[in-house]
Amino acid sequence: MYKERRKALASTLPNTAIALVCSGKAPYKVGDEKYDFSVDRSFYYLTGLDKENMVLAIIKVEGRVSEYLFIERYDEELAKWVGGRIMPKDAANISGIQEIYWREEAMDTIGSVLSRYFSGYANVDVYADFTKQEAEQADSEAHIFARSLLQRYPHIVLHDLAGYISALRLVKDEDELAKLQKAIAVTKEAIENMMAHAHAGMGEYELEAYFDFVLKSNNCLHSFPSIVAGGKNATILHYQENSQKIKDRSLVLCDLGAAYSYMNADITRTFPINGKFTKRQRQIYDIVLTANKMIMQMVKPGITLRDLNNELIKFYHQELSKLNLLKHGKSVADYYWHGVSHMLGLETHDVTLPNYKLQPGNVFTIEPGLYLEEEGIGIRIEDNVLVVEDGCINLSKDIIKEPDEIEAFMAAHAK
């Protein structure tokens, strides 16, 4: 599987080039304490390995491809404290790469490759992932390694690899879809556990604990920090304090997901803490639910996520006008200010490409919401869908969202 992914990546590169992908390193927090390590997802996608300070090199010379993997040297003394690093034979078995060297040999080994295979070239194209979320973000291991390589071998020309890998990762294979379905199934169980134990007056943190228990019981991680927002807190898009008591007759918005083998579910369900929607809550909920279903029906290959969001805004304008909510200079943007979708996969907000048109194999979210701050009502309904030739498949269809079903479920589990 990983070998086929690397082969696919190599086939998209120029006929003679080098691609470098780093696993990353955990930064220090304070003193000798480090943040938890989170592997670069493209490195994991190409190798199946999730250890830090590794480098994958794909060398393509006149169409012939060779692969090198550089891993940290095994330290028996360190293993007594934090566990052993991966051994070369295990790395080879998982990744399918046979040429494995120690990490400190990477620069010299790649230098030897340049001398042996690229001596006749005026310039050598080297590709690495130079993605940054913001200009002030610290340089990644890819930045640092590529810069060192350039200083030693000034005839190389650096290029960004991100677009090449993104094009592959956007289309999910069977293994990824199976892992995602597992993550969604665990998320379903966890959300139902929350609904079954919900009651007025409990803390957002208490409700969150019922979600966490199911994830831990299934050996899953969180896709992202959970949002469990009661009442007015639900009108804050990325509310994460989860520290308040949930008042009777309030809605609670739960945006959360399980991660299984790095594949992330991302689901939002909104339900009444006491098990019964008020008339006004039901009115707004029905608009969002209709929007969720409408957007799902519109999905087809060739459409963009921006197209879907534009249609949602048109629908909201129509519905909010009926409720007299667009008077006195108010617009849809006063009640809805995020996109309806984002790509989903090895990252919760997964990779994409500019103006990307959907194609079969894409997985993304559909998450319309409405937020009426003055009324303390925030509602979002989010599903995860797979694009197919004639539309999409709702991968999270088994997680209840019909208001009657929610009320019936909560009534059946009321204490």
TORMI-28964 format. One record per residue (C-alpha): x, y, z. Coordinates in steps of 0.5 Angstrom, whole numbers, plus 500, padded with zeros to 3 digits. Each point is the difference from the previous one (the first is absolute). Example, Ala and Ser with C-alpha at 12.3 -4.5 7.8 and 13.67 -1.06 7.14 Angstrom:
525491516
502507498
! end
This chain:
500500500
505505502
505498494
494501495
499507503
507502500
500497492
494504499
504507503
506498496
496499493
498508501
507503501
504502494
504494497
507502504
498503507
501498508
494501505
502500507
494499505
502501508
496497506
501506504
502501507
497502507
501507502
502501507
495503505
504502506
507497503
501493497
492499499
498499493
493501497
497493498
503498493
495501494
503497494
500503493
493497497
504500493
506496502
495495504
496500493
506498496
503495506
495498505
505502505
499505506
507501503
503507501
506502496
500496494
501502493
497496494
504502493
497498493
506500495
497500493
506500494
498500493
493496502
504495505
497501507
504498506
498501508
504501506
498501507
504503506
498498507
502502507
506495502
497495505
502502508
500495505
501504506
494505497
496494499
500499508
497507501
495501494
500494496
504498494
500503493
498496494
505495498
502500492
497493499
494503503
500506496
501496494
494495501
495506501
502505495
503495494
506504500
507496500
505505500
500502507
506505503
501503507
497507500
507504501
502497493
494503496
504506498
506496497
496495497
496504496
507504498
502494498
494499496
501507497
507498498
499493497
493501496
500508499
507502498
498502493
495504502
500508501
495500505
496495504
493500501
498499508
493500502
498500508
494502503
501508502
493501503
499505505
493502503
503507501
506504499
502500507
500493501
506496502
504497494
498492500
505495499
499500493
502507500
507499504
502494496
499503493
503506502
506496503
500496493
500507496
506503504
504494499
498498493
498507497
499497493
493497502
494504499
494500505
493498499
494500504
497492500
494502504
495500493
503494498
498496506
494504501
497497494
501493502
498501507
493503498
498493497
499495505
502493499
496494503
505500506
498507502
493499499
500494504
504504506
495506499
494496501
503497506
501507503
493502498
497494503
504501507
497507500
493498499
501496506
503506504
494505498
495495502
503499506
500507501
493501498
498494505
503504506
498507499
496504505
499507502
505503504
506495499
506503498
503501492
506496503
496495503
496498493
507500497
502495505
495495497
503501493
507499502
498494504
498496493
506503496
505497506
496494500
501499493
507502500
499506495
503507501
496506499
500503493
501507503
498504507
492498501
495506500
495499505
496506500
493502504
496505499
503507497
507496500
498497494
500506496
507501501
503496494
506497503
498500508
504495503
500502508
495495501
499502507
493503501
494497503
495498495
493504502
493496499
497501493
507502497
502497494
507497500
505500494
505494499
505500495
505495501
503493497
504494501
506499496
502493499
507498497
500508498
494500496
495505503
493500501
497507501
493500502
495506503
494498503
495505504
495498505
496503506
503498506
493498503
498496495
495504497
501506495
496507501
496502494
505505498
506496501
496495495
498505495
508502499
502493501
495498494
503505496
508498501
497492499
497502493
506504498
505494502
495495496
500505494
508501500
500492500
496500494
504505496
506496500
503497494
507500496
502507497
497504506
504504505
499501507
499508499
495498495
496496506
501506505
497505495
494496499
500499508
500508500
494500495
496496504
501503507
499507497
493497498
498496506
503506505
496505496
494496502
501501507
501507500
508499502
503504494
497507502
504506502
506499496
501493502
502495495
501492500
508502502
497502507
497493501
505495496
507502499
504494499
501495493
495494500
505495498
508498501
504494498
500495505
505494500
507499504
499508502
494502503
500506495
503496495
505502494
497503494
501504493
498507498
494500496
499492501
494497497
498494503
501493497
498493503
504498506
500507503
498500507
497506503
496503505
493503500
499505506
494505499
499504506
496506503
502504506
495505503
504503506
495504502
495494501
506496503
499495494
505497496
499494496
505496495
498493497
507497497
500494496
506497496
499498493
504496495
499502492
498495495
499500493
492502501
500504506
503499507
499494506
499503507
505496504
497502506
492499498
499496506
502505505
493503502
498507498
492500499
497504506
495495501
505494500
505504505
494502505
498492500
507498501
501505506
493498503
502492499
506502504
497505505
502498507
! end
